[in-house]
């Protein structure tokens, strides 16, 4: 007889129950870690007293609110126009270079917005080459002409639009590819022009996907710190950092963080609601593929120019500017100091990527093996981190762990006359925990996308052979999910490389990264020096973008 244990025997059932308890415990731990910053911020804000919030209302709160909302409106409109327009052109038309543009339009996603801010400030500011040439050609003095100020809310919005429109482009393009030509052609047959059919048929059908992309861009906007801080734009993100460090007002920082957290969670709810309704454009099973229209002459030139402008401004020009700036800088990438920055960045990003993807595997696998309120609740809470800005997460983790460290130190001093100092606060592991909270949703998305390709009968076959949940994960799921896990690792790795506010607030003493070095040099107006670490960040950021481009090409609708 076979030595395979029977499912009815108690040993396999006991091992399976133990495995599920371990998965449940791990998933609850990670969900609790993700919820901790939000709970801590709320408690710290509510315990700050009415004097602090009254002072904030009288001084900066309304200015922060107005500036943040204005920035959100500008970025929403800009990413919608660029993303939807480019997606429609490369999906529904054919013109010279369209295959190149459908991939190149994703490239700006590799750039942090603050890197673009450094590059364009160098050429557009008063001493920059553009205004210098303008004065030389016209003979004007500094006060004889008007030139748009790049260090403004509009300038910050432009930088964010150029790096965030790919969110809208990717989702809108996927929605357009899935649409049937039936309704569009019916509108044309009834006398509607191509523009009218687009606005009345295609655009409303793709609305959920487009809204999801715009909301993702908006959440990145409210989380941005490097761009608005460099341009001197006063938003909630800069206010939190100023209150925490410059003014040492912990209660004020917590209350500002609570305001920003409330707005972010509202956006997360809207994004989830939009994503939940994103299937109605594909309701019909009788679909006819949309045949792209061939553009010729000036129409083709116009389409190529429209698709080329965001690629030129969001990727090509910044690289050229940063490279020329870096050549004239005193920064040496091979110096021990810079090698230390690179090592710190790679260490943080690698450790955070492995820990975050590991947490995503445990949470996602628990949801698959034991679907129910507990597992889905843990997964939902674990996803909330992507809606919480890095500054809010930093404040939310520092408040409880600093209190724990101080309490432990006081206890050890009183009982044993020993000072333990700060064991957790200011450590690399608390910073890694902040990254995990921030980017666990991205890792979960990549993992679950691959997990959907594993049929459920494989799990049943593994159980029938006596495999525990851990054995099923190790021997069945992980080998199949290797490409998805690699993608998740690269995405989290590069996101950590670009993350600035949490790193600035929580990094260990004298533990600077490439992002921190770029921000510090730019803050000192040493833009040529800031170009060097910025270029390294961008070079590393191109890896996941290349993977996304491969996916775009693989799923091209022919």
C-alpha positions as CSV (number, residue, x, y, z in Angstrom):
1,X,0.0,0.0,0.0
2,X,1.0,3.6,-0.5
3,X,2.8,5.5,2.3
4,X,0.8,8.6,1.5
5,X,-1.0,9.7,4.6
6,X,-4.8,9.8,4.4
7,X,-6.6,13.1,4.7
8,X,-8.9,11.5,7.3
9,X,-6.0,10.6,9.6
10,X,-5.5,13.1,12.5
11,X,-1.8,13.8,11.8
12,X,-2.2,15.7,8.5
13,X,-5.3,17.5,9.9
14,X,-3.3,18.6,12.9
15,X,-0.3,19.8,10.8
16,X,-2.6,21.7,8.5
17,X,-4.4,23.4,11.5
18,X,-1.0,24.3,13.0
19,X,0.1,25.7,9.7
20,X,-3.0,27.8,9.3
21,X,-2.6,29.2,12.9
22,X,1.0,30.2,12.0
23,X,-0.2,31.9,8.8
24,X,-3.0,33.6,10.7
25,X,-0.6,34.8,13.4
26,X,1.9,36.2,10.8
27,X,-0.9,37.9,8.8
28,X,-2.3,39.5,11.9
29,X,1.2,40.7,13.0
30,X,1.7,42.5,9.7
31,X,-1.8,43.9,9.6
32,X,-1.2,45.3,13.1
33,X,2.1,46.8,12.1
34,X,0.3,48.5,9.1
35,X,-2.4,49.8,11.4
36,X,-0.1,51.0,14.2
37,X,1.0,54.3,12.5
38,X,-2.6,55.3,11.9
39,X,-3.7,54.5,15.4
40,X,-0.6,56.1,16.9
41,X,-1.1,59.3,14.9
42,X,-4.8,59.5,15.9
43,X,-4.0,59.0,19.6
44,X,-1.1,61.5,19.6
45,X,-3.2,64.1,17.8
46,X,-6.1,63.7,20.1
47,X,-3.9,63.9,23.2
48,X,-2.2,67.1,21.9
49,X,-4.7,69.4,23.4
50,X,-6.9,72.0,21.9
51,X,-4.3,74.7,22.2
52,X,-2.1,73.1,19.5
53,X,-4.9,72.7,17.0
54,X,-6.2,76.1,17.7
55,X,-2.8,77.6,17.0
56,X,-2.6,75.5,13.8
57,X,-6.0,76.8,12.6
58,X,-5.0,80.4,13.3
59,X,-1.7,80.1,11.5
60,X,-0.9,77.5,8.9
61,X,-3.7,74.9,8.7
62,X,-5.8,76.7,6.1
63,X,-2.8,77.6,4.0
64,X,-1.6,74.0,4.0
65,X,-5.1,72.8,3.1
66,X,-5.6,75.3,0.2
67,X,-2.1,74.6,-1.2
68,X,-2.5,70.9,-1.0
69,X,-6.0,70.9,-2.6
70,X,-4.8,73.2,-5.4
71,X,-1.8,70.9,-6.1
72,X,-4.1,67.9,-6.1
73,X,-6.5,69.6,-8.6
74,X,-3.6,70.6,-11.0
75,X,-2.1,67.1,-10.9
76,X,-5.4,65.5,-11.4
77,X,-6.2,67.6,-14.5
78,X,-2.7,67.2,-15.9
79,X,-2.3,63.4,-15.4
80,X,-5.8,62.9,-16.8
81,X,-5.1,64.9,-20.0
82,X,-1.6,63.4,-20.7
83,X,-2.5,59.9,-19.6
84,X,-5.8,59.5,-21.4
85,X,-4.7,61.4,-24.5
86,X,-1.5,59.3,-25.0
87,X,-3.4,56.1,-24.2
88,X,-6.0,56.8,-26.8
89,X,-3.5,57.7,-29.5
90,X,-1.2,54.7,-29.1
91,X,-4.2,52.3,-28.8
92,X,-6.7,53.5,-31.3
93,X,-4.4,55.0,-34.0
94,X,-1.4,54.0,-36.1
95,X,1.3,56.5,-37.0
96,X,5.1,56.4,-37.4
97,X,6.8,55.5,-34.1
98,X,3.7,54.3,-32.3
99,X,5.3,51.1,-31.2
100,X,8.2,53.0,-29.7
101,X,5.9,55.5,-28.0
102,X,3.7,52.9,-26.3
103,X,6.7,51.8,-24.4
104,X,8.6,55.1,-24.0
105,X,5.5,56.7,-22.4
106,X,6.1,54.6,-19.4
107,X,9.7,55.7,-18.8
108,X,9.0,58.8,-16.7
109,X,7.7,56.4,-14.0
110,X,11.3,55.7,-13.1
111,X,12.0,59.3,-12.1
112,X,11.3,60.7,-8.6
113,X,9.6,64.1,-9.0
114,X,12.2,65.8,-6.9
115,X,14.9,64.7,-9.4
116,X,13.0,66.5,-12.2
117,X,12.7,69.5,-9.9
118,X,16.5,69.7,-9.5
119,X,17.0,69.4,-13.2
120,X,14.5,72.0,-14.4
121,X,15.4,74.5,-11.7
122,X,19.0,74.3,-13.0
123,X,17.9,75.4,-16.5
124,X,14.8,77.5,-15.8
125,X,15.7,79.5,-12.7
126,X,17.0,83.1,-13.0
127,X,20.7,82.2,-13.4
128,X,19.8,79.2,-15.6
129,X,20.7,78.8,-19.2
130,X,17.2,79.6,-20.6
131,X,16.8,83.0,-18.9
132,X,20.5,83.8,-19.4
133,X,20.2,83.3,-23.2
134,X,16.9,85.3,-23.2
135,X,18.6,88.2,-21.6
136,X,21.6,88.0,-23.9
137,X,19.4,88.0,-27.0
138,X,17.1,90.8,-25.9
139,X,19.3,92.9,-23.8
140,X,16.7,92.9,-21.0
141,X,17.6,93.4,-17.4
142,X,16.5,91.1,-14.6
143,X,13.3,93.2,-14.0
144,X,12.4,93.9,-17.6
145,X,10.5,90.7,-18.4
146,X,8.2,88.2,-16.9
147,X,9.2,84.5,-16.8
148,X,7.2,81.6,-15.1
149,X,8.6,80.8,-11.7
150,X,9.5,77.2,-11.5
151,X,9.7,77.4,-7.7
152,X,6.0,77.6,-7.3
153,X,2.9,75.5,-6.8
154,X,2.5,75.3,-10.6
155,X,6.1,74.3,-11.0
156,X,5.7,71.5,-8.4
157,X,2.5,70.4,-10.1
158,X,4.3,70.2,-13.5
159,X,7.1,68.0,-12.0
160,X,4.5,65.7,-10.5
161,X,2.4,65.5,-13.6
162,X,5.4,64.5,-15.7
163,X,6.3,61.5,-13.5
164,X,2.8,60.4,-12.5
165,X,0.8,60.5,-15.7
166,X,2.0,56.9,-16.5
167,X,-0.3,55.6,-13.8
168,X,-3.3,57.0,-15.8
169,X,-1.7,56.0,-19.1
170,X,-1.2,52.3,-18.2
171,X,-4.7,51.9,-16.7
172,X,-6.5,53.8,-19.5
173,X,-4.6,51.9,-22.2
174,X,-5.6,48.6,-20.6
175,X,-9.3,49.7,-20.5
176,X,-9.3,50.9,-24.1
177,X,-7.7,47.6,-25.3
178,X,-10.6,45.7,-23.6
179,X,-13.4,47.7,-25.1
180,X,-15.5,46.3,-27.9
181,X,-15.8,48.3,-31.1
182,X,-19.5,47.5,-31.3
183,X,-20.8,50.5,-29.4
184,X,-18.2,52.9,-30.9
185,X,-19.1,51.9,-34.4
186,X,-22.8,52.1,-33.7
187,X,-22.3,55.7,-32.6
188,X,-20.3,56.5,-35.7
189,X,-23.1,54.8,-37.8
190,X,-25.6,57.1,-36.1
191,X,-23.7,60.2,-37.3
192,X,-21.4,60.9,-34.4
193,X,-18.0,62.2,-35.2
194,X,-14.9,60.4,-34.0
195,X,-14.4,63.0,-31.2
196,X,-18.0,62.8,-30.2
197,X,-17.9,59.0,-30.1
198,X,-14.8,59.1,-28.0
199,X,-16.2,61.5,-25.4
200,X,-19.7,59.9,-25.3
201,X,-18.8,56.2,-25.6
202,X,-15.1,55.2,-25.1
203,X,-14.3,57.7,-22.3
204,X,-17.3,56.8,-20.1
205,X,-16.7,53.1,-20.6
206,X,-13.1,53.5,-19.4
207,X,-14.0,55.9,-16.5
208,X,-13.4,53.5,-13.6
209,X,-9.9,52.6,-14.8
210,X,-9.0,56.2,-15.5
211,X,-10.4,57.4,-12.1
212,X,-8.3,54.7,-10.4
213,X,-5.1,56.0,-12.2
214,X,-5.9,59.6,-11.3
215,X,-6.5,58.7,-7.7
216,X,-3.2,56.8,-7.5
217,X,-1.5,59.9,-8.9
218,X,-3.3,62.1,-6.3
219,X,-2.2,59.8,-3.4
220,X,1.4,60.1,-4.6
221,X,1.0,63.9,-4.8
222,X,-0.1,64.3,-1.2
223,X,2.7,62.0,-0.1
224,X,5.4,63.9,-2.0
225,X,7.9,65.8,0.2
226,X,11.1,66.3,-1.9
227,X,9.5,68.4,-4.7
228,X,7.3,70.7,-2.6
229,X,10.0,71.1,0.1
230,X,12.6,72.1,-2.5
231,X,10.3,74.6,-4.2
232,X,9.2,76.1,-0.9
233,X,5.5,75.1,-1.4
234,X,3.8,74.7,1.9
235,X,1.7,71.6,2.0
236,X,0.8,69.1,4.8
237,X,3.9,67.0,4.0
238,X,6.3,69.9,4.5
239,X,4.3,71.1,7.6
240,X,4.7,67.7,9.3
241,X,8.5,67.7,8.8
242,X,8.8,71.4,9.9
243,X,6.7,70.8,13.0
244,X,8.6,67.6,14.0
245,X,12.2,68.8,13.4
246,X,12.4,72.6,13.0
247,X,9.8,73.5,15.7
248,X,10.1,70.3,17.9
249,X,6.3,70.4,18.1
250,X,5.4,66.7,18.3
251,X,1.7,67.3,19.0
252,X,1.4,69.8,16.0
253,X,3.1,67.3,13.7
254,X,0.7,64.5,14.9
255,X,-2.3,66.7,14.3
256,X,-1.2,67.7,10.8
257,X,-0.4,64.1,10.1
258,X,-4.0,63.1,11.2
259,X,-5.4,65.7,8.8
260,X,-3.3,64.3,5.9
261,X,-4.1,60.7,7.0
262,X,-7.9,61.4,6.9
263,X,-7.6,62.8,3.3
264,X,-5.4,59.9,2.2
265,X,-7.8,57.2,3.6
266,X,-10.7,59.0,1.9
267,X,-8.8,58.7,-1.4
268,X,-8.0,55.1,-0.7
269,X,-11.7,54.4,-0.2
270,X,-12.6,56.2,-3.4
271,X,-9.9,54.3,-5.3
272,X,-11.2,50.9,-4.0
273,X,-14.7,51.9,-4.9
274,X,-13.6,52.8,-8.4
275,X,-11.6,49.6,-8.8
276,X,-14.6,47.6,-7.6
277,X,-16.7,49.0,-10.4
278,X,-14.1,48.8,-13.1
279,X,-15.6,45.7,-14.7
280,X,-18.7,47.2,-16.2
281,X,-16.9,48.3,-19.4
282,X,-16.3,44.6,-20.1
283,X,-19.8,43.4,-19.4
284,X,-20.6,42.2,-23.0
285,X,-19.1,38.9,-24.1
286,X,-19.9,39.6,-27.8
287,X,-17.0,41.8,-28.6
288,X,-15.5,43.1,-31.8
289,X,-11.9,44.2,-31.8
290,X,-11.4,47.9,-32.5
291,X,-9.3,48.4,-35.6
292,X,-6.8,51.3,-35.1
293,X,-7.2,54.2,-37.6
294,X,-4.2,55.0,-39.8
295,X,-3.1,58.6,-39.4
296,X,-1.3,60.3,-42.3
297,X,0.2,63.6,-43.1
298,X,-0.2,66.3,-40.5
299,X,-2.4,64.1,-38.3
300,X,0.4,61.6,-37.9
301,X,2.9,64.4,-37.1
302,X,0.5,65.9,-34.6
303,X,0.0,62.5,-32.9
304,X,3.7,61.9,-32.7
305,X,4.4,65.3,-31.3
306,X,1.7,64.9,-28.6
307,X,3.1,61.5,-27.6
308,X,6.7,62.8,-27.8
309,X,6.3,65.8,-25.5
310,X,5.7,63.9,-22.2
311,X,8.5,61.5,-23.0
312,X,10.9,64.4,-23.9
313,X,10.0,66.5,-20.9
314,X,9.6,63.6,-18.4
315,X,12.6,61.4,-19.3
316,X,14.9,62.5,-22.1
317,X,15.6,66.1,-21.2
318,X,16.0,65.4,-17.4
319,X,18.7,62.7,-18.2
320,X,20.5,65.1,-20.5
321,X,20.4,68.0,-18.0
322,X,21.4,65.8,-15.0
323,X,24.3,64.2,-17.0
324,X,25.6,67.6,-18.0
325,X,25.3,68.9,-14.5
326,X,27.0,65.9,-13.1
327,X,30.0,66.3,-15.4
328,X,30.7,69.7,-13.9
329,X,30.2,68.7,-10.3
330,X,32.8,67.9,-7.6
331,X,31.0,64.7,-6.7
332,X,33.0,61.4,-7.1
333,X,30.9,58.3,-7.2
334,X,34.0,56.2,-6.5
335,X,34.9,58.0,-3.3
336,X,34.5,56.1,0.0
337,X,31.8,58.6,1.1
338,X,29.7,58.0,-2.0
339,X,30.2,54.3,-1.9
340,X,28.8,54.5,1.6
341,X,25.7,56.3,0.4
342,X,25.3,53.7,-2.3
343,X,25.8,50.8,0.1
344,X,23.4,52.3,2.6
345,X,20.7,52.7,-0.1
346,X,21.2,49.2,-1.5
347,X,21.2,47.7,2.0
348,X,18.0,49.5,3.0
349,X,16.3,48.7,-0.3
350,X,17.3,45.1,-0.3
351,X,16.4,44.3,3.2
352,X,13.1,46.2,2.9
353,X,12.3,44.5,-0.4
354,X,12.9,41.0,1.0
355,X,10.9,41.6,4.2
356,X,8.0,43.3,2.4
357,X,7.7,40.6,-0.2
358,X,7.9,37.9,2.5
359,X,5.1,39.6,4.4
360,X,3.1,39.8,1.2
361,X,3.5,36.1,0.6
362,X,2.3,35.2,4.1
363,X,-0.7,37.6,4.0
364,X,-1.7,36.6,0.4
365,X,-1.3,32.9,1.0
366,X,-3.4,33.1,4.2
367,X,-6.2,34.8,2.2
368,X,-6.1,31.9,-0.3
369,X,-6.0,29.0,2.1
370,X,-8.5,30.4,4.6
371,X,-10.9,32.9,2.9
372,X,-13.0,34.7,5.5
373,X,-13.4,37.9,7.5
374,X,-10.2,37.5,9.4
375,X,-8.0,36.9,6.3
376,X,-9.7,39.5,4.1
377,X,-9.6,42.0,7.0
378,X,-5.9,41.4,7.5
379,X,-5.3,41.9,3.7
380,X,-7.4,45.1,3.6
381,X,-5.5,46.7,6.5
382,X,-2.2,45.6,5.0
383,X,-3.1,47.5,1.8
384,X,-3.9,50.8,3.5
385,X,-0.2,51.7,3.8
386,X,0.0,52.7,0.1
387,X,-2.5,55.5,0.9
388,X,-0.5,56.8,3.9
389,X,2.3,59.3,3.2
390,X,5.8,58.4,4.4
391,X,5.9,61.4,6.8
392,X,2.7,60.1,8.5
393,X,4.1,56.6,8.8
394,X,7.3,58.0,10.3
395,X,5.4,60.0,12.9
396,X,3.1,57.1,13.6
397,X,5.9,54.7,14.3
398,X,8.2,57.1,16.1
399,X,5.6,58.1,18.7
400,X,4.8,54.6,20.2
401,X,8.3,53.2,19.9
402,X,10.0,56.3,21.3
403,X,7.5,56.0,24.3
404,X,8.5,52.4,24.7
405,X,12.2,53.1,24.5
406,X,11.9,55.9,27.1
407,X,9.7,53.8,29.4
408,X,12.2,50.9,29.2
409,X,15.1,53.1,29.8
410,X,13.5,54.7,32.9
411,X,12.6,51.2,34.2
412,X,16.2,49.9,33.8
413,X,17.6,53.0,35.3
414,X,15.3,52.8,38.4
415,X,15.7,49.0,38.9
416,X,19.3,48.2,37.7
417,X,20.9,51.7,37.3
418,X,21.5,50.8,33.6
419,X,20.6,53.0,30.6
420,X,19.3,51.1,27.6
421,X,19.1,54.2,25.4
422,X,17.0,54.0,22.3
423,X,16.9,50.4,21.3
424,X,14.3,50.6,18.5
425,X,13.9,54.3,17.7
426,X,16.6,55.4,15.3
427,X,17.4,51.9,14.2
428,X,17.5,50.5,10.7
429,X,14.8,48.0,11.6
430,X,12.2,50.6,12.5
431,X,13.0,52.3,9.1
432,X,12.6,49.0,7.4
433,X,9.2,48.5,9.1
434,X,8.1,52.0,7.8
435,X,9.0,50.9,4.3
436,X,7.1,47.7,4.8
437,X,4.0,49.5,5.9
438,X,4.3,52.0,2.9
439,X,4.9,49.5,0.1
440,X,3.3,46.2,1.3
441,X,0.3,46.9,-1.0
442,X,2.5,47.1,-4.1
443,X,4.1,43.7,-3.2
444,X,0.7,42.2,-2.4
445,X,-0.7,43.4,-5.8
446,X,2.2,41.7,-7.7
447,X,2.0,38.5,-5.7
448,X,-1.8,38.1,-6.0
449,X,-1.5,38.8,-9.7
450,X,0.7,35.7,-10.1
451,X,-1.3,33.7,-7.5
452,X,-4.4,34.0,-9.6
453,X,-2.6,31.9,-12.3
454,X,-2.2,29.0,-9.8
455,X,-5.4,26.7,-10.1
456,X,-7.0,25.7,-6.9
457,X,-6.9,22.0,-7.8
458,X,-3.1,22.2,-7.2
459,X,-3.8,23.1,-3.5
460,X,-6.2,20.2,-3.3
461,X,-3.7,17.8,-4.8
462,X,-1.0,19.0,-2.4
463,X,-3.4,18.5,0.6
464,X,-4.3,15.0,-0.7
465,X,-0.6,14.2,-0.6
466,X,-0.3,15.2,3.0
467,X,1.4,18.6,2.4
468,X,1.2,21.2,5.2
469,X,0.4,24.8,4.2
470,X,4.1,25.6,4.5
471,X,5.0,22.7,2.2
472,X,2.4,23.7,-0.3
473,X,3.7,27.2,-0.4
474,X,7.3,26.1,-0.7
475,X,6.9,23.3,-3.2
476,X,4.0,24.4,-5.3
477,X,3.3,28.1,-5.2
478,X,6.8,29.7,-4.9
479,X,8.3,28.0,-7.9
480,X,5.3,29.0,-10.1
481,X,5.3,32.5,-8.7
482,X,9.0,33.2,-9.2
483,X,8.5,35.8,-12.0
484,X,5.8,37.7,-10.0
485,X,7.9,37.6,-6.9
486,X,10.9,39.0,-8.8
487,X,8.7,41.8,-10.1
488,X,7.5,42.6,-6.6
489,X,11.0,42.6,-5.2
490,X,12.2,45.1,-7.9
491,X,9.2,47.4,-7.5
492,X,9.6,47.6,-3.7
493,X,13.4,47.9,-4.1
494,X,13.1,51.0,-6.3
495,X,10.3,52.5,-4.4
496,X,12.5,52.4,-1.3
497,X,15.4,53.9,-3.2
498,X,13.2,56.9,-4.1
499,X,11.5,57.3,-0.7
500,X,12.5,60.5,1.0
501,X,10.3,61.8,3.9
502,X,10.3,58.6,5.9
503,X,14.1,58.2,5.4
504,X,14.8,61.8,6.4
505,X,12.8,61.5,9.6
506,X,13.7,58.0,10.7
507,X,17.2,57.1,9.4
508,X,19.8,56.2,12.0
509,X,22.3,58.9,12.9
510,X,24.9,59.5,10.2
511,X,23.2,56.9,7.9
512,X,22.6,58.8,4.8
513,X,21.3,57.4,1.5
514,X,21.4,58.6,-2.1
515,X,18.0,60.3,-1.8
516,X,19.0,62.1,1.4
517,X,22.3,63.2,-0.2
518,X,20.5,64.5,-3.3
519,X,18.0,66.4,-1.1
520,X,20.7,67.8,1.2
521,X,22.8,69.1,-1.8
522,X,19.8,70.6,-3.5
523,X,18.7,72.3,-0.3
524,X,22.1,73.9,-0.2
525,X,21.6,75.0,-3.8
526,X,24.4,72.7,-5.0
527,X,22.3,71.4,-7.9
528,X,25.2,70.2,-9.9
529,X,26.3,68.0,-7.0
530,X,22.7,66.8,-6.5
531,X,22.6,65.6,-10.1
532,X,25.0,62.7,-9.4
533,X,23.0,60.8,-6.7
534,X,19.9,61.6,-8.7
535,X,21.2,59.9,-11.8
536,X,22.1,56.8,-9.8
537,X,18.5,56.7,-8.4
538,X,17.1,57.0,-11.9
539,X,19.4,54.4,-13.4
540,X,18.2,51.9,-10.7
541,X,14.6,52.9,-11.2
542,X,14.7,51.9,-14.8
543,X,14.7,48.2,-14.0
544,X,11.1,47.8,-12.9
545,X,10.0,50.2,-15.7
546,X,11.6,47.9,-18.2
547,X,9.6,45.0,-16.8
548,X,6.4,47.1,-17.1
549,X,7.3,47.9,-20.7
550,X,7.8,44.2,-21.4
551,X,4.3,43.5,-20.0
552,X,2.9,46.4,-22.1
553,X,4.4,44.9,-25.2
554,X,3.3,41.3,-24.4
555,X,-0.3,42.3,-23.9
556,X,-0.5,44.5,-26.9
557,X,-3.9,44.0,-28.6
558,X,-3.2,43.0,-32.2
